[in-house]
Amino acid sequence: MVDPVEVILEGHLNNLRTLLANPVVVLILIILIGAIIGWLYEKQTHSPHGYITSALVGVAGSYTGYHLAALIAVPNYVAIFRLIAAAIGAIVVLWAWRTFHLRRKRR
């Protein structure tokens, strides 16, 4: 006998996989992840940059992290891992940008 909960969950997972296979949806998610992380990073660190600049750097990091995950062959059907890599990439790029930018200003 088939469990109806498993059938429902499997249907939702298939819908999610189909949605995350669409490159436009993935691009929108990458932009949202980067912008939100950039905004949160700026809010926490109070760096001398504005929210918009931090959001744009976060988007660049998010894009880089997503495509680096694709480059190391994270399977496309596990898109959530690529989106997590996008979030990590945004954090790393924001940290590096702030660190090197502040170090350059101190000189």
Secondary structure, DSSP 8 states (H G I E B T S, - for coil): ---HHHHHHHHHHHHHHHHHT-HHHHHHHHHHHHHHHHHHHHHHH--SS-HHHHHHHHHHHHHHHHHHHHHTT--TT-HHHHHHHHHHHHHHHHHHHHHHHHHHHH-
